[in-house]
Amino acid sequence: MKKITLSIALLSAMTGAQAYQNEIQGVVGYYDAELNDGNYNAGVQGTHYFKQLETSKGRWAEAAFLNQASNISVGYSFGQLTGDIDVAQQLGLSQADLNSLTSAQRTTIAETLGTDLNLQAEADTQQHTFGIKGETYIPTNIVPVYASASYSHSFTDAKNDFSAKSGLGDDSGDRFALELGAVVAPNFLVAVGYTSVAATQSLDTFNLLNNGLMLSAMEARTISEDQDAITARTKYVGAIDGTDMSVGFEAGITYGEESLYQFKTDLYVTPKLGFGVSYTEGSYESASVPTSALGLNTSYFVTPAISLGANYVYANGEYGAKDAQLGSLNAKFRF
């Protein structure tokens, strides 16, 4: 029976059947900054919708949003980080601080870390992040109400002594997020939320899989030690009159220890093909996480059931943080 079901799903994908209720997404990305040797991340997400979806309603990439489809998702992401880290900077020591240390103090710190303060040390860590998320749209006599809840767990594993001793690894943390909103006009969502983060290295699994490593890291840095954050966002998708094209707009703010502002727009030139640009900026000052990022993305449906996409992000580092470039590829299969 399972073989028959799978065969039907594959046949539908090839013949252009437009109804689906499940989606599987795979993502692989590469991260390159001045301080590292080149890092990568990979992940997978599975989503089940509680009703059949049709792509005939509009932009295929936004079928779930346009159909107001309640759903549940599970996801997992793996990341590898290696690079040369300035030891003194990692400890938050300025040149004046270094000059003020006695020989005995320098020796004690160096023995604790296993490396000299004047050197760059090799960082080597891996991060595992997994989560579950549910979204629902509830019809009312006024407007459809939207609600979501998610849980993510991150585990960072240090692969050498320096990474472990300098606070770059061997830690874990949870995060919980709730959102409540409404579709206040056709295809126009407004939502506010609350996020609780137990540790600064805890990332949002679904932000990581759908928006990339850099934006997830910037969000985590924004919340930082505050552990609690308030969020607000809007989303709109609509047709351009007199054409076969559509446009999408998204804006959001995260307010934790600092503030993070996000803007995104997409142009769907056909129901199958879309291009987008995004900009994110944080109010924090960080020597390790860039404060702004510009992103480009595209997606194309080979069939109504199979899509391929690509993303590129350039992040601008200030206050000692290095510039970074990130690229990723993704594929989705609907059945």
N, C-alpha and C positions, 0 to 999 in steps of 0.2 A: 504493500500500500504506500509506503514511504517513497519507493522508487517511482510509482505512478505520479504522486504529488509533485515530486521534484521534476519529473519529465514535463508535466503540465506547466510548471513555473518557467522552465527553460524555454519551452515552446512559445509561451506567451511573450517572453522577453524578445524572442527573435521575430515574432509575427506582428508585434506592435499592439498587443492587448494593453488597454490603458488603466484597468482597475488593479489596485494593489492594496495590501493591508500591512505589509512588513517591508522594512528597509534595512540593509546592511551596508555600512560604510567603512572603508579602509583608508588610512592616512599614513603617509611616510614623509618626513621632513628632514631638512638639513640646516644646521645653524653654524654660521661662520662669523667670528668676531676677531678683533686684533689680538686678543689675549689667548685664544684657544687654538687647538689643533684640528678643529672641525668636529662638530657633534651632530647627532641625529636623534630623531624620535619617531616612533611608529605607534599606531593605535587602531582600534576597531570599535565600532559602535553598532548596536542593534536596536531597532525601534519597532514596536508593535502598535498599530493604530486600532482603535476600538470601533472603526467603521471602514467600509470600503471607500477608497479614494479614487477620484477620476482626474486625469490630467487635462481633460477637455475644458475645464473651467478657466484656465489661464496659463500663467507661466508654470512650466512643469517643475521647476526647482522650488516653487512656493506652493505646491499643491496642498500640503498639510495646513499651512497658514490660511490659505484662501478657503479651504473647506472646514476650517475651525475643528480640526480633528484632535480629540483627546488621545493621549498616547502614553506609553511607558518605555523608557530607554535604559540600557545598561552599556557601560563603556569601560575601556581599559587603554592606558597609554604607558609606553616605556620610553625613557629618555636616557641618553648617554652624554655625560659632560666630562671633557678632558681639556686641560689647558695649563698654561704657565700663569701662576698667581703671584703678584707682588706680596711677599709675606708681611711686610710692615703695614701695607695698605689694608690687607685682609684683617689685621688686628686693630685697625683704626688709629695707627700711629703716624704722626707727621714726622718730617725731618727733624724738627725741634725736639720732639719726644725722643727720637732715636739718639740725638746728641746728648740728651740729659741722662740717659741710662748709664749706670756704672758698668764696669766690665763684668762684675759678678751677676748683675741683673740680666745683662745680655746673654750670659752663659746659661743662666737658669731658664730663660725663655726659649733659647735655642734648643736646649736639652729636652724641654717639654714638647716642643713641636717637632723635633727631629730634623731641623734645618736652620741655617743661619738667617738672621733678620734682614741682612742686606741682599739676600738672594731671591730669585724667583723659584718657586717650588711647583712641582707637577701635581695638579688636582685631578682626581679621578673618581667620579661618583656616578651612580645610576639611580634613577628615580622611577618608581612604579606608582601609578595613580589609577584608581578605579572608582566607579560611582554608579548610582542609579538615580533616575529622574522621572517624575511624572508630571504631565500637563493636562489640564482639563478646561473645556469651554462649556459653560452652563447657560442654556437659554433662559431668559427672563422676559417679563412684559415690557421692560424698558430697553436694556441693551444686553448682549451676551457678556457674562462674567467670565474672566480668565483667572486661573490659579495654577501655581506650580510649586513643587517641592523637590529638593534634591539633596543627596548626600554623597560626599567624596572622601576618599582616604588616600593620602600620599605617604609613601615610604621611601626615604633616601638612604642608599647604601654606599658607604665610603669604601673604596677599593684600595686605598693605601693609608699609611699612618698619618701623613700630613692632612689629608682630607678629613679624617676622623677627628684629629686633635684640634684643627682650626675651625671646627663648627660647620664644615661643608657637607657632612653626611652623617649616617647612622642616626637618623631621627625619623619621626613619623607624626602625623597629625590628621585630624578630621575637620571637615567643614560641612555646615548645614545651611541651606538657603531656602527661603520662602518668598513667593511673589503673589501679589493680588492686583488684578486690574480689570479692564473692560474694553470691549471693542466698541468705542464711542461713536464711530462712523464706519461705513463699509470699508473693510480691510484696513482699519486704523486702530491699532492697539496702543493703550496706555497702561503701564504697570509700575508699581512701586514694590520694593522688597526689602528684606532683612537677611544679612549673611553673618553667620558666626563662624570664626576661624580659630581653631585651637592652637595652631603654630604657623609661623610665617612661611614655611615651606609647603604648606597645604595648598594645592592648586585645585581649581574647578575642572573636573574631568571633561565636561562637555564644552566649556570655553576652550580648553586645551585642544580638543579634537576638532572643533568647528572654527575656531578663530586663531589657533596657533600658539606656540610656546611663548613668544614675546609678549603678546597681549595678556596672557595668563600670568606671566611673571610681573608685568607692570601692575596688574590688578592686585596681586599678592603684596607687592611693595607698597601700594597705596594703603591697604588695610594695615599692614605692618604689625606692630605690637598692640595696636588698639583692639584687635580681635573681633570687633563688631563693626559692621558697615551697613549703611542705608543705600539702597540703589533705586534708580528710576530710569525708565526707558520708554521709548515710543517706536512704533514700527508701522509703516504704511506701504502698500503695494497697489498700484493702480494703472489702468490702461492710459496710453497717450491717444487722445481723440484723433480720429482720422488716419490712424496708422495701425500696424500689427504689433507695435512695440508697447512695452510697459516700463515703468520705473518704480524703484523701491527706495525708501529712505528709512534709516534707523539712527537714533541718537540715544545716548545713555550717559549717566553719571554714577560714579561710585564714590561715596563719602565715608572714609574711615579715618585713619590718622591724618591722611592727606586726601586730596581729591583727584579723580581721574575722569576725563571727558572723552567720549567716543562718538565718532560720526561715520556713517557709512551710506553710500548710495550705489545702486545697481541699475544698469540699463539692460533690459531684455529686448534684444533686437528682433528675436523670434521667440516663439514658445520654448524652443530647444536651447537657445544660445543666450548667455548673459555675460556682461562684463561689470566689474565693480571697482570702486576705490574707497579706501577708508583712512581715517586719521585719528590717532589717539595721543593724548597728552596728559601727563601727570604733573601735579604741583609740588611733588617731593624733590629733594636733593639727594642723589644717591651716587656713590662711587662704583657701584656694581651693576645697576639696572638703568638702561637708557630712559630718558624722560619723555620722548616722543617717538612716534612710529607712523610711517606712511605705508599703506598696503595696496596691492593690486591683486585682483582675482578674476578668474574666468571659469565658466562651466559649460559643458555641452552634452546634451542627451543623444547618444548614438542611437538608442531606441527609447521608447517611453519608459523602459525598465532599467536602462543602463546609462549612467552618466559618468563623465570624466571631468576633472577639474584641476586647476593649478593656482597657487598663491605665491606672492612674493612680498616680503616686508623689509623695508629699510628702517632701522632704528637709530636715532641720533643720541649719542651719549654725551652727557655733560657732567660737571663736578667730579671728573676723574673716571667716569664710566666710559667704556669703549663703544664705538659705533659697531653695529652688527647688521648682518644680512641673513634673512631666513627664506628658504624656499620649501614648498611642499606640493605633493601630488595627492589627489584623492580619487576614489572611485566609489560609486553607489550602485547597488543592485536592489530593485524593487520586485516584490512578488506577492 
